[in-house]
Amino acid sequence: MPQQERSHNQIDILKWLKTQQNGATTAALKAYTRNEITQLGATDKTIENYIDTLKTAGFLEYKHPFWRITKSGMNFLERLGE
């Protein structure tokens, strides 16, 4: 997958998670990514790689049982104008 498409998908994940009041469970995050962002075109491994990349970058955090966008993630979206 081209890096630009991968980056776009990760930004879409952040934008969606930003709209979730209390965060999202892993299952909800994977379902949204598979159904809405990649239109049924992503494997679980690909989705997990997206999540891991965002977590490593400091844009997501996991507090059982929810994934939440971090302040760094919010700042990143603001810099993009999202």
N, CA, C and O of each residue as an XYZ file, in Angstrom:
328
protein
N       0.847     -1.166      0.000
C       0.000      0.000      0.000
C       0.895      1.233      0.000
O       1.861      1.301      0.760
N       0.584      2.190     -0.836
C       1.374      3.427     -0.887
C       1.322      4.174      0.452
O       0.302      4.164      1.142
N       2.424      4.810      0.799
C       2.518      5.523      2.079
C       1.451      6.610      2.198
O       0.907      6.825      3.282
N       1.151      7.289      1.110
C       0.157      8.363      1.162
C      -1.210      7.811      1.563
O      -1.912      8.419      2.371
N      -1.587      6.673      1.008
C      -2.874      6.067      1.352
C      -2.881      5.611      2.812
O      -3.872      5.779      3.523
N      -1.776      5.040      3.240
C      -1.646      4.593      4.629
C      -1.787      5.785      5.578
O      -2.509      5.707      6.572
N      -1.107      6.872      5.278
C      -1.187      8.076      6.108
C      -2.599      8.628      6.140
O      -3.085      9.027      7.199
N      -3.259      8.656      5.002
C      -4.628      9.153      4.920
C      -5.554      8.294      5.796
O      -6.415      8.820      6.500
N      -5.370      6.981      5.744
C      -6.195      6.082      6.559
C      -5.969      6.333      8.044
O      -6.921      6.325      8.825
N      -4.729      6.553      8.439
C      -4.432      6.806      9.847
C      -5.026      8.141     10.299
O      -5.512      8.246     11.424
N      -4.993      9.144      9.451
C      -5.599     10.434      9.785
C      -7.109     10.275      9.929
O      -7.711     10.881     10.816
N      -7.728      9.468      9.070
C      -9.165      9.216      9.183
C      -9.509      8.521     10.495
O     -10.546      8.806     11.095
N      -8.652      7.619     10.941
C      -8.867      6.960     12.229
C      -8.844      8.000     13.352
O      -9.712      7.996     14.225
N      -7.858      8.882     13.326
C      -7.768      9.924     14.356
C      -8.989     10.833     14.333
O      -9.528     11.166     15.388
N      -9.430     11.236     13.155
C     -10.594     12.124     13.055
C     -11.836     11.450     13.627
O     -12.621     12.082     14.336
N     -12.014     10.163     13.316
C     -13.173      9.444     13.831
C     -13.089      9.302     15.344
O     -14.074      9.524     16.047
N     -11.931      8.936     15.838
C     -11.767      8.746     17.275
C     -11.977     10.055     18.034
O     -12.449     10.055     19.170
N     -11.628     11.151     17.405
C     -11.842     12.471     18.013
C     -13.327     12.727     18.261
O     -13.683     13.418     19.215
N     -14.188     12.184     17.422
C     -15.633     12.400     17.553
C     -16.287     11.466     18.565
O     -17.446     11.673     18.924
N     -15.586     10.460     19.024
C     -16.140      9.500     19.975
C     -16.035     10.062     21.387
O     -14.940     10.353     21.869
N     -17.157     10.210     22.031
C     -17.238     10.860     23.344
C     -16.310     10.230     24.375
O     -15.533     10.934     25.021
N     -16.382      8.926     24.532
C     -15.608      8.247     25.569
C     -14.499      7.376     24.995
O     -13.944      6.541     25.710
N     -14.171      7.551     23.745
C     -13.205      6.682     23.100
C     -13.912      5.529     22.412
O     -15.134      5.543     22.267
N     -13.155      4.536     21.991
C     -13.730      3.402     21.283
C     -13.032      2.121     21.716
O     -11.833      2.115     21.994
N     -13.791      1.051     21.769
C     -13.195     -0.241     22.080
C     -12.363     -0.693     20.887
O     -12.500     -0.167     19.783
N     -11.513     -1.663     21.122
C     -10.689     -2.195     20.041
C     -11.577     -2.745     18.927
O     -11.306     -2.519     17.748
N     -12.631     -3.462     19.294
C     -13.529     -4.035     18.291
C     -14.200     -2.944     17.458
O     -14.310     -3.076     16.239
N     -14.645     -1.877     18.101
C     -15.289     -0.778     17.379
C     -14.300     -0.072     16.456
O     -14.639      0.285     15.328
N     -13.083      0.125     16.937
C     -12.049      0.782     16.141
C     -11.700     -0.048     14.908
O     -11.556      0.489     13.809
N     -11.568     -1.352     15.099
C     -11.269     -2.237     13.963
C     -12.437     -2.286     12.981
O     -12.230     -2.249     11.768
N     -13.661     -2.369     13.497
C     -14.834     -2.431     12.627
C     -14.972     -1.155     11.806
O     -15.238     -1.213     10.605
N     -14.792     -0.007     12.445
C     -14.881      1.254     11.720
C     -13.812      1.324     10.635
O     -14.100      1.700      9.499
N     -12.602      0.969     10.977
C     -11.506      1.019     10.011
C     -11.784      0.095      8.836
O     -11.616      0.491      7.682
N     -12.203     -1.121      9.115
C     -12.463     -2.089      8.050
C     -13.634     -1.659      7.167
O     -13.549     -1.725      5.941
N     -14.711     -1.224      7.787
C     -15.942     -0.957      7.035
C     -15.989      0.422      6.395
O     -16.486      0.567      5.278
N     -15.487      1.423      7.076
C     -15.626      2.789      6.588
C     -14.381      3.326      5.887
O     -14.484      3.952      4.832
N     -13.237      3.089      6.453
C     -12.024      3.672      5.887
C     -11.497      2.844      4.720
O     -11.218      3.376      3.646
N     -11.362      1.539      4.940
C     -10.777      0.699      3.884
C     -11.833     -0.013      3.061
O     -11.493     -0.755      2.140
N     -13.083      0.189      3.364
C     -14.202     -0.401      2.640
C     -14.020     -1.897      2.446
O     -14.031     -2.415      1.330
N     -13.850     -2.578      3.593
C     -13.698     -4.035      3.687
C     -12.402     -4.536      3.063
O     -12.280     -5.722      2.755
N     -11.435     -3.644      2.873
C     -10.205     -4.047      2.201
C      -9.003     -4.211      3.101
O      -7.879     -4.269      2.601
N      -9.188     -4.288      4.411
C      -8.035     -4.393      5.308
C      -8.115     -5.667      6.140
O      -9.189     -6.075      6.583
N      -6.981     -6.269      6.335
C      -6.906     -7.429      7.217
C      -6.741     -6.941      8.653
O      -6.431     -5.773      8.889
N      -6.949     -7.837      9.601
C      -6.746     -7.472     11.005
C      -5.316     -7.018     11.245
O      -5.083     -6.084     12.012
N      -4.358     -7.666     10.600
C      -2.951     -7.308     10.763
C      -2.691     -5.872     10.296
O      -1.972     -5.127     10.962
N      -3.267     -5.483      9.168
C      -3.102     -4.127      8.646
C      -3.696     -3.109      9.609
O      -3.081     -2.080      9.886
N      -4.882     -3.392     10.114
C      -5.539     -2.488     11.044
C      -4.727     -2.376     12.333
O      -4.562     -1.281     12.872
N      -4.227     -3.494     12.822
C      -3.390     -3.474     14.025
C      -2.119     -2.664     13.791
O      -1.646     -1.983     14.700
N      -1.564     -2.731     12.590
C      -0.388     -1.921     12.266
C      -0.716     -0.430     12.292
O       0.085      0.371     12.774
N      -1.888     -0.052     11.779
C      -2.321      1.347     11.839
C      -2.374      1.804     13.299
O      -1.826      2.847     13.655
N      -3.043      1.008     14.132
C      -3.212      1.356     15.546
C      -1.855      1.437     16.243
O      -1.591      2.373     16.997
N      -1.003      0.455     15.987
C       0.330      0.450     16.611
C       1.148      1.672     16.203
O       1.829      2.275     17.033
N       1.080      2.031     14.935
C       1.824      3.197     14.458
C       1.342      4.464     15.152
O       2.153      5.285     15.580
N       0.023      4.628     15.265
C      -0.539      5.808     15.927
C      -0.209      5.819     17.418
O       0.043      6.878     17.992
N      -0.209      4.648     18.041
C       0.139      4.554     19.462
C       1.618      4.894     19.666
O       1.963      5.644     20.579
N       2.480      4.349     18.825
C       3.919      4.615     18.928
C       4.223      6.096     18.726
O       5.118      6.644     19.369
N       3.478      6.738     17.834
C       3.671      8.164     17.581
C       3.135      9.021     18.727
O       3.400     10.222     18.785
N       2.386      8.405     19.632
C       1.843      9.145     20.770
C       0.505      9.793     20.482
O       0.068     10.668     21.229
N      -0.150      9.380     19.412
C      -1.431      9.978     19.036
C      -2.628      9.240     19.624
O      -3.719      9.803     19.714
N      -2.436      7.991     20.025
C      -3.484      7.189     20.656
C      -2.978      6.650     21.974
O      -1.781      6.439     22.164
N      -3.919      6.431     22.886
C      -3.590      5.759     24.130
C      -4.703      4.770     24.440
O      -5.854      4.966     24.048
N      -4.348      3.714     25.142
C      -5.323      2.700     25.514
C      -5.476      2.696     27.024
O      -4.523      2.452     27.764
N      -6.682      2.969     27.460
C      -7.045      2.855     28.870
C      -8.245      1.930     28.902
O      -9.353      2.292     28.506
N      -7.991      0.733     29.384
C      -8.974     -0.345     29.310
C     -10.371      0.146     29.660
O     -10.543      0.749     30.719
N     -11.349     -0.077     28.843
C     -11.373     -0.826     27.593
C     -11.397      0.066     26.346
O     -11.809     -0.389     25.280
N     -10.969      1.310     26.458
C     -11.130      2.241     25.348
C      -9.815      2.785     24.798
O      -8.842      2.976     25.527
N      -9.819      3.025     23.492
C      -8.766      3.783     22.817
C      -9.211      5.228     22.787
O     -10.372      5.526     22.504
N      -8.290      6.121     23.079
C      -8.603      7.552     23.053
C      -7.509      8.297     22.301
O      -6.354      7.874     22.259
N      -7.902      9.404     21.719
C      -6.927     10.262     21.048
C      -6.226     11.099     22.133
O      -6.873     11.578     23.064
N      -4.930     11.266     22.010
C      -4.160     12.026     22.997
C      -4.140     13.506     22.628
O      -4.601     13.908     21.559
N      -3.602     14.292     23.530
C      -3.441     15.722     23.247
C      -2.525     15.912     22.037
O      -2.759     16.801     21.219
N      -1.492     15.091     21.919
C      -0.597     15.163     20.754
C      -1.361     14.861     19.472
O      -1.140     15.499     18.443
N      -2.257     13.889     19.539
C      -3.080     13.549     18.374
C      -3.996     14.688     17.988
O      -4.179     14.978     16.805
N      -4.577     15.341     18.998
C      -5.447     16.490     18.731
C      -4.647     17.625     18.106
O      -5.103     18.264     17.157
N      -3.442     17.878     18.645
C      -2.583     18.934     18.097
C      -2.195     18.622     16.658
O      -2.149     19.520     15.818
N      -1.919     17.363     16.372
C      -1.565     16.955     15.014
C      -2.713     17.251     14.049
O      -2.494     17.795     12.967
N      -3.938     16.892     14.443
C      -5.096     17.163     13.591
C      -5.298     18.672     13.399
O      -5.640     19.119     12.304
N      -5.092     19.436     14.442
C      -5.227     20.886     14.335
C      -4.213     21.467     13.345
O      -4.540     22.358     12.562
N      -2.981     20.954     13.388
C      -1.955     21.431     12.440
C      -2.332     21.097     11.002
O      -1.975     21.826     10.076
N      -3.055     19.992     10.817
C      -3.511     19.625      9.471
C      -4.748     20.411      9.061
O      -5.135     20.402      7.892
N      -5.368     21.089     10.020
C      -6.593     21.824      9.727
C      -7.808     20.929      9.750
O      -8.809     21.224      9.097
N      -7.739     19.850     10.484
C      -8.857     18.884     10.548
C      -9.677     19.100     11.789
O     -10.655     18.387     12.016
